[in-house]
């Protein structure tokens, strides 16, 4: 999955906005920050590759794609406003590039939806959230790698505390009646995600 400027330019031009090569480079540098293990170019590429498969389901595909680029632009495990800051960055960048204010607000709302704290309010928000959570339904080996990557990002947390907190997060996902609101993604990922979550919770003890 390419993260090159050709794809980047195409997404911005679809919004009738002027793409910035410097911003593209800065975003890739953010995703490659040394404190990240999961929220990296690998995750971004996986999200964009999955979006390509389900692009036809998006009402405003260019906006969803730009939101994916920005959704983990700011990631610091010690702060609790990563999505809000990332959304502000996306909004500011789009307005500076000449995008329409209503489109910039929609992209910011898409980024905020990846907080996963409230139910998505639009089909595009649901699609983006489902893509972000698709890792839960990945093949078991990739899911295990993901769990290990999350542990690295929280390496400063004592093992017992991590096990308790991570277990609670995973149990929260497992308790949801439905993990994926987009029918096509639910069909592909729901059953595997639930099996992965049950295994991860068991592994945490």
C-alpha positions as CSV (number, residue, x, y, z in Angstrom):
1,X,0.0,0.0,0.0
2,X,1.5,3.2,-1.1
3,X,1.8,6.3,1.1
4,X,3.4,8.3,-1.7
5,X,2.6,11.8,-2.8
6,X,0.7,10.7,-5.9
7,X,-2.1,9.2,-3.7
8,X,-1.9,12.2,-1.3
9,X,-2.3,14.7,-4.2
10,X,-5.2,12.9,-5.7
11,X,-7.1,12.9,-2.4
12,X,-6.6,16.7,-1.9
13,X,-7.4,17.5,-5.5
14,X,-10.7,15.6,-5.2
15,X,-11.6,18.1,-2.6
16,X,-10.5,21.0,-4.9
17,X,-7.8,21.8,-2.5
18,X,-4.1,22.4,-3.1
19,X,-2.0,19.5,-1.7
20,X,1.1,20.3,0.4
21,X,4.2,18.2,-0.1
22,X,5.6,19.5,3.1
23,X,2.5,18.5,5.0
24,X,2.6,15.0,3.5
25,X,6.2,14.7,4.7
26,X,5.4,16.0,8.2
27,X,2.5,13.5,8.6
28,X,4.7,10.6,7.6
29,X,7.4,11.8,10.0
30,X,4.7,12.0,12.8
31,X,3.6,8.4,12.1
32,X,7.3,7.3,12.3
33,X,8.0,8.9,15.7
34,X,10.1,6.6,17.8
35,X,7.6,6.3,20.7
36,X,5.1,4.6,18.3
37,X,4.9,0.9,17.7
38,X,1.4,0.4,16.4
39,X,0.2,3.9,15.4
40,X,2.8,3.9,12.6
41,X,3.0,4.0,8.8
42,X,2.0,0.3,8.9
43,X,-1.3,1.2,10.5
44,X,-1.9,4.1,8.2
45,X,-1.2,1.9,5.2
46,X,-3.4,-0.9,6.4
47,X,-6.3,1.6,6.9
48,X,-5.9,3.1,3.4
49,X,-5.6,-0.3,1.8
50,X,-8.9,-1.4,3.5
51,X,-10.5,1.9,2.5
52,X,-9.6,1.2,-1.1
53,X,-11.6,-2.1,-0.9
54,X,-14.7,-0.3,0.5
55,X,-14.4,3.1,-1.1
56,X,-17.7,2.7,-2.9
57,X,-19.5,2.7,0.4
58,X,-18.3,6.2,1.3
59,X,-20.6,9.2,0.6
60,X,-17.6,11.6,0.4
61,X,-14.6,9.3,-0.2
62,X,-12.0,12.0,-0.5
63,X,-13.0,13.4,2.9
64,X,-12.8,9.9,4.5
65,X,-9.4,9.4,2.9
66,X,-8.0,12.7,4.2
67,X,-9.4,11.9,7.6
68,X,-7.6,8.6,7.6
69,X,-4.3,10.4,6.9
70,X,-4.9,12.6,9.9
71,X,-6.6,10.3,12.4
72,X,-3.5,9.4,14.3
73,X,-1.4,12.4,13.2
74,X,-0.9,13.3,16.9
75,X,-0.3,10.4,19.2
76,X,1.0,10.6,22.7
77,X,0.0,8.0,25.2
78,X,0.4,10.5,28.0
79,X,-2.3,12.9,26.7
80,X,-6.0,12.4,26.2
81,X,-6.8,14.8,23.4
82,X,-4.9,13.2,20.6
83,X,-7.9,13.0,18.3
84,X,-9.0,16.5,19.1
85,X,-5.6,18.0,18.2
86,X,-5.4,15.8,15.1
87,X,-8.8,17.0,14.1
88,X,-7.8,20.7,14.6
89,X,-4.7,20.1,12.5
90,X,-6.8,18.6,9.7
91,X,-9.3,21.4,9.8
92,X,-6.6,24.1,9.7
93,X,-4.7,22.4,6.9
94,X,-7.7,22.0,4.7
95,X,-8.8,25.6,5.2
96,X,-5.3,26.8,4.4
97,X,-5.3,24.6,1.2
98,X,-8.5,26.3,0.0
99,X,-11.1,23.6,1.0
100,X,-14.6,24.6,1.7
101,X,-15.3,25.3,5.4
102,X,-18.1,22.7,5.6
103,X,-15.9,20.0,4.1
104,X,-13.1,20.9,6.6
105,X,-15.6,20.6,9.5
106,X,-16.7,17.2,8.2
107,X,-13.2,15.9,8.0
108,X,-12.5,17.1,11.5
109,X,-15.6,15.3,12.7
110,X,-14.4,12.2,11.0
111,X,-11.1,12.3,12.9
112,X,-12.9,13.0,16.2
113,X,-15.0,9.9,15.6
114,X,-11.9,7.7,16.1
115,X,-12.1,8.5,19.8
116,X,-14.5,5.5,19.8
117,X,-16.3,7.0,22.8
118,X,-19.6,7.9,21.1
119,X,-21.5,6.2,18.3
120,X,-20.8,7.6,14.8
121,X,-23.4,10.0,13.5
122,X,-23.0,9.5,9.7
123,X,-22.3,6.6,7.4
124,X,-18.8,8.0,6.6
125,X,-18.0,8.2,10.3
126,X,-19.1,4.7,10.7
127,X,-17.0,3.5,7.8
128,X,-13.9,5.2,9.1
129,X,-14.4,3.9,12.6
130,X,-14.9,0.4,11.3
131,X,-11.7,0.7,9.3
132,X,-9.8,1.9,12.3
133,X,-11.0,-1.1,14.3
134,X,-10.5,-3.6,11.6
135,X,-7.3,-4.6,13.3
136,X,-9.4,-6.4,16.0
137,X,-10.6,-8.7,13.2
138,X,-7.2,-9.3,11.6
139,X,-5.7,-12.7,11.2
140,X,-4.6,-14.1,14.6
141,X,-0.9,-13.6,13.9
142,X,-1.4,-9.9,13.0
143,X,-3.7,-9.4,15.9
144,X,-1.1,-10.8,18.3
145,X,1.5,-8.5,16.7
146,X,-0.9,-5.6,17.3
147,X,-1.3,-6.5,21.0
148,X,2.5,-6.6,21.3
149,X,2.8,-3.3,19.6
150,X,0.3,-1.7,22.0
151,X,2.3,-3.1,25.0
152,X,5.4,-1.5,23.6
153,X,3.7,1.9,23.4
154,X,2.7,1.5,27.0
155,X,6.0,0.1,28.1
156,X,6.2,2.5,31.1
157,X,3.0,1.0,32.6
158,X,3.7,-1.8,35.2
159,X,2.6,-5.2,33.9
160,X,-0.1,-5.8,36.5
161,X,-1.6,-2.4,35.8
162,X,-1.4,-2.9,32.1
163,X,-3.1,-6.2,32.2
164,X,-6.0,-4.8,34.2
165,X,-6.5,-1.7,32.1
166,X,-6.0,-3.5,28.8
167,X,-8.3,-6.3,29.8
168,X,-11.0,-3.8,30.6
169,X,-10.6,-2.1,27.3
170,X,-10.8,-5.3,25.4
171,X,-13.8,-6.5,27.5
172,X,-15.5,-3.3,26.7
173,X,-15.2,-4.0,23.0
174,X,-16.3,-7.6,23.4
175,X,-19.4,-6.4,25.3
176,X,-20.7,-4.3,22.4
177,X,-23.7,-5.8,20.7
178,X,-22.0,-5.1,17.4
179,X,-18.4,-4.1,16.7
180,X,-18.8,-3.0,13.1
181,X,-21.7,-0.8,12.0
182,X,-21.0,-1.1,8.3
183,X,-22.6,-4.4,7.2
184,X,-19.8,-5.3,4.7
185,X,-17.1,-4.9,7.4
186,X,-19.2,-6.6,10.0
187,X,-19.5,-9.6,7.7
188,X,-15.8,-9.8,7.2
189,X,-14.4,-9.0,10.6
190,X,-17.0,-9.4,13.4
191,X,-16.6,-13.1,14.1
192,X,-12.8,-13.1,14.0
193,X,-12.6,-9.9,16.1
194,X,-14.7,-11.5,18.8
195,X,-12.5,-14.6,18.8
196,X,-9.4,-12.5,18.9
197,X,-10.7,-10.4,21.8
198,X,-11.6,-13.5,23.8
199,X,-8.2,-14.9,23.3
200,X,-6.4,-11.7,24.2
201,X,-8.4,-11.4,27.4
202,X,-7.6,-14.9,28.3
203,X,-3.9,-14.3,27.6
204,X,-3.9,-11.3,29.9
205,X,-5.2,-13.5,32.7
